[in-house]
Amino acid sequence: MRTYDFDFFVIGGGSGGVRAARMAGQRGARVGLAEAAELGGTCVNVGCIPKKLYSYAAGYAEAFEEAAGYGWQMAEAPRFDWAHLKAQRAREIGRLNGVYGTLLKNAGVQLITGWAQLIDAHTVEVDGQRHTARHILIATGGTPFVPELPGREHVVTSDAMFDLDPFPKRLMVVGGGYIACEFASIFRGLGAAVTQVHRRAHVLTGFDDDVRQFLASEMGKAGVDLVLSAEVESVRRTEKGLDVMLSRGRQHEVDTVLFATGRVPNTEGLCLEAAGVALDDRGAIAVDAHYRTSVPSIFAVGDVSTSAPLTPVALAEAMVVVDSLFGDRRRRMDYEFIPTAVFTHPNIGTCGYSESDARAKFGKVDVYCSDFKALRHTLSGRNERTFMKLVVDKASDRVVGLHMVGADAGEIVQGFAVAMRAGATKALFDSTIGIHPTAAEEFVTMRDASAV
Ligand SMILES: Cc1cc2nc3c(=O)[nH]c(=O)nc-3n(C[C@H](O)[C@H](O)[C@H](O)COP(=O)(O)OP(=O)(O)OC[C@H]3O[C@@H](n4cnc5c(N)ncnc54)[C@H](O)[C@@H]3O)c2cc1C
């Protein structure tokens, strides 16, 4: 029988790769992991974690404003120190990089620093050194996509946003997905004048329509200038900054232009063709329900292959692979009722189907909506509102969509996601006692379905 240097070789030390390597190592497999940059991947270095830290930073601006309504007097207006925030973030991310290294080491994983490429179905090369493995996992993630346009060299992507120097007093965010909305909202909170440009009529394609409109209105109230149905035609550097020409003849002068116009799977430079690994029509690595690629010994998980590019999904897919290769369970991942949050101000939390998707899938649905001023804002002076929505399959009474725009929506929706996966009905929601006084209790007290 052929022998290999490793039982399992992982390419990419991000969310999916580290989880898979670590768990396989803990189960006694001989594991190698190649990472070209810092451990932790997108989520730790330029995604979820730094983004959430900056979202907290933006939240303090709101808290300072609101404090006066609760009797707090400030001797001086608070000042924001961008350099301090960046240094604090870098320190914490450095700590996390180290934690990931320790986790791998403790699981007996051999970390190989460098760019990996495939040589054949069982061989990977990193910086001229070849390693053979019985199984290979590709977990190389994704990378921002910026369309061709005149002046493309002057724009930045989300990767650069955490370390901008100086702070962009005038920021243009191009795009309408969750990353674009989050950066627009966060940098507005930190004090930038923000214009968000999106080519469609509404932001957040794929989210519930009411949520999309409500969030856009709240972001507008917070001062984000949302320019919809418009595209960037060119970007020109001038003495005063960047001159951006939009499709409808509008011209803007800003300091920084962020293109958050989607992400593409990281497949370039991997020499996939050398091993015969096929791509699907999205340019992602094609996998079956067990994350096996067109080459039986090679697997792929996370943003490089998935249809749900989120950290918890990459982790869950990695566990499916490890369980089937080094455990006793061969199972499939269920992609229904994956909860997600958008860390705009206010947050979005959502689980299950939008109203329109639910109508398409289930036919008749009941819809319950609530739009109110949270108790906190009765004294805070802020005119922010909270929105909640339930979508119920009429035939089964099952709650199939749950959506919220409001403070801590992500924290609130996580718990409801468990109930929804367990098949909770509207009757069960109604029989659940609320926690008073909270915003979350509204989800168990909505009684009147909207007239359709
Ligand atoms: C701005 C932003 C905010 C986000 N916020 C959230 C959020 O709030 N919640 C959430 O769930 N998700 C969020 N995401 C998405 C999340 O970061 C990704 O879904 C997740 O990181 C995917 O994990 P992964 O393992 O597939 O890839 P990654 O984490 O991207 O890791 C891939 C790793 O592979 C390495 N690599 C690539 N090619 C090679 C090679 N050939 N050789 C060696 N190493 C290689 C890369 O350097 C990288 O470290 C966000 C993403 C962005 C960009």
The ligand as an ORCA input file, in Angstrom:
! r2SCAN-3c Opt
* xyz 0 1
  C     -15.278     42.231      5.871
  C     -15.826     40.864      6.152
  C     -16.670     40.677      7.210
  C     -17.168     39.403      7.490
  N     -18.006     39.264      8.536
  C     -18.512     38.063      8.835
  C     -19.359     37.885      9.948
  O     -19.666     38.832     10.670
  N     -19.818     36.643     10.214
  C     -19.485     35.565      9.449
  O     -19.931     34.449      9.741
  N     -18.685     35.700      8.363
  C     -18.188     36.928      8.046
  N     -17.345     37.060      6.980
  C     -17.062     35.886      6.134
  C     -15.997     34.992      6.788
  O     -14.843     35.753      7.066
  C     -15.668     33.847      5.846
  O     -16.850     33.161      5.510
  C     -14.690     32.861      6.481
  O     -13.499     33.478      6.880
  C     -14.381     31.735      5.484
  O     -13.451     30.844      6.037
  P     -12.524     29.953      5.079
  O     -11.843     28.989      5.958
  O     -13.335     29.444      3.952
  O     -11.500     30.973      4.428
  P     -10.558     32.077      5.061
  O     -10.906     32.378      6.457
  O     -10.570     33.213      4.105
  O      -9.120     31.408      5.081
  C      -8.444     31.081      3.910
  C      -6.964     31.062      4.218
  O      -6.274     30.397      3.173
  C      -5.042     31.049      2.937
  N      -4.625     30.702      1.576
  C      -5.282     30.963      0.421
  N      -4.663     30.381     -0.617
  C      -3.570     29.736     -0.085
  C      -2.539     28.921     -0.653
  N      -2.532     28.627     -1.953
  N      -1.578     28.439      0.170
  C      -1.608     28.690      1.522
  N      -2.582     29.434      2.097
  C      -3.547     29.947      1.305
  C      -5.362     32.518      3.138
  O      -4.203     33.278      3.430
  C      -6.348     32.453      4.316
  O      -5.671     32.581      5.548
  C     -16.813     38.310      6.675
  C     -15.956     38.491      5.591
  C     -15.461     39.745      5.335
  C     -14.544     39.943      4.164
*
